[in-house]
Amino acid sequence: MLGLENLTTPKILPLGAVLFGFLFLLTAIPIEAYVLNQRLKFDKKTSTFYAISINLLSSTIGWVIFFLLEPVLPINLKSELISYIFFNTFRSEASQGVLIFTAFTIFFFTFFMKFFLLRFLILSLKEDLINIYTKTPDNSRLKWRVTSIARLQNTNLVTSILIANSLSYSVITIIIFLSRK
């Protein structure tokens, strides 16, 4: 149906990649929890919960997408990917441009994923917002005020997630550069 009948399980576990993924999560979660605490004024427990949730969910979704896309990659990209994952080197210099483009794509995809996951978590865990909006009288000025507050909170949420994601990706990039030496 989707070409999934030819999928096989890997025979070798890239332990280095798994450990680096774990290190990246351990790095990103406190940074993003701090930003959520400072910018969105959540308490520390709530901001840590949201940071753990959005990072684990986005990481899981990212790995699922990776494992779905990997079998359909061209052979030269597969060999570059295997070379980088297992040996931390590239076989050709041309693949660094593809890596930079892929890194930017992953950054923005992760940003949008984290934004929508956080928005979903906030809305699903706070049913009071829905009740407040449905219980407002038919006064159009009051409804306009409620929707403008929601727009302002949405803008603050986008900015906060962008800052948190940028900081965590910057620290992860520094860790990658330090580990290559």
Secondary structure as UniProt FT lines:
FT   HELIX           4..6
FT   HELIX           15..40
FT   HELIX           44..69
FT   HELIX           70..72
FT   HELIX           75..87
FT   TURN            93..94
FT   HELIX           95..125
FT   HELIX           128..135
FT   HELIX           140..179
//
